[in-house]
Structures are given as C-alpha cells and as structure tokens.
Amino acid sequence: MSRILLVDDDIELCQLLSEYLTQEGFTVNTVHDGAMVSAQLQADNFDLMILDVMLPNKNGFEVLREVSLTQKLPILMLTAKGDDIDRILGLEMGADDYLAKPCNPRELVARIRSIIRRFNTVPETMRDDVDVLQAEDVIVDMKRREVTCHGQVVELTATEFDILVLLLKNAGELVTRELISEQCLGRKLLAYDRSIDMHISHLRKKLSHQAFSSERIKTVRGTGYQYVAV
C-alpha cells in the first residue's frame, strides 16, 4: 500500500482527494501549510508527494527545492489550469510530473501509479540482462538506479533516469517524443506538452562537464532526441 503526502491549503479538496485515493488503495496524509512539510517528511516515509503551488508560509516551489536537495521522493505538482509558467518552473526544479487543477481524480490516480511504478522499477520495455549501461564517462547502474558522470554521482528524478536509460539503450538512434512519453511518462504524448523538453533540459545540465564541448543529447527538431558519443 503506497503512502501519499498531499500538500494543499484547500481543505475541502484534500478531503475529497483523500477519500478517493483511499478507496483506490493508497494511504494519505495531508498538510495544508508549506512550512509543515519538512516535519511531516521526517515523521513518516512516503512513496510520493502531491504538491500544490499556492501554499501559506512557504510556497510549493520552495518546498520542492528543499525536498529535492534532501530526498529522493517523487513529486507531482498541482498547478492552476492554463498556468504554463508554473508547470515549466516546477519541471525545471525537479518535479516528476504536473497536473492542472481542477483535476480528474481518475487521471490523478493514473499519474500517481505511473510515477511510483517508474520510481521503483525499470519498465518491462526497457529491461534486458544488462546491469550497467555506459557511454563514455556516463555510467548507469540499473539495479541501484544510480548514475555517475565523470566519476561523480548525478541525482536524477525517476523520470529523468528512465529517459536517460531509454536514450542510452538507443544511443545513436532517434528516440521519438511519442516513445519517450509512453515509456517514461506513462501516457500518450499530449499536444503542446513541454514536460519532455524540460526533463531533457535537466538531463543536459546534470550531465554537462567542461571536458566536453558538445551536447550528449541532440534535438531532432519536431521529432525527438538522440544520445550521441561526445
């Protein structure tokens, strides 16, 4: 039974979502103040956090920044409907996914299960007998879900890890945005969805090193991405 931390100052919404998620087999704790998240995370272990942007005392972005520095906890951001800036900023800061409010509870459950599944396992379509993937100075330990670059451990979100694995397993070949969305985000590619672009941007920054002048991950305009030797 997965444990969810729901952080939102809308008490009525929290009650509704908590009841629905409980019926779907999750255990849910709620927090209505951004400043209280740290204490809750220290008191309990969670499999995922649902985090609203607008919170009293400490907003969702501040909470996201702090949690990303101290824990490997998957985070699903809740943003205002149509607010692309919040969505992009959340992804840039390390959120695994986002959903606009008001959200469909069934879609929320699907997103939660997809993120937790990806965080704990490598998708069947990405599995083989290889325990370690390597491309130049980038080494991926599949069993430990650990990535090192130039000898240094690189902290990746669950989504970033899965995208990197998919790209490495198809190194030198085009990987379409549709394939990345289906295998790494667990959903069909949505029109005008920039989440993949944000995750790729994160990967590029985290895998950058002054020893290399060229990008490891090339953009194939309008189609997808390609991992190339550097």
Secondary structure, DSSP 4 states (H G I P E B T S, - for coil): --EEEEE-S-HHHHHHHHHHHHHTT-EEEEE--GGGHHHHHHHS--SEEEEES--SSS-HHHHHHHHHHH----EEEEEETT-HHHHHHHHHTT-SEEEEES--HHHHHHHHHHHHHHHHS--GGG--S-SEEEETTEEEETTTTEEEETTEEE---HHHHHHHHHHHHTTTS-EEHHHHIIIIISSPPPTT--HHHHHHHHHHHHT--TT--S-SEEEETTTEEEE---
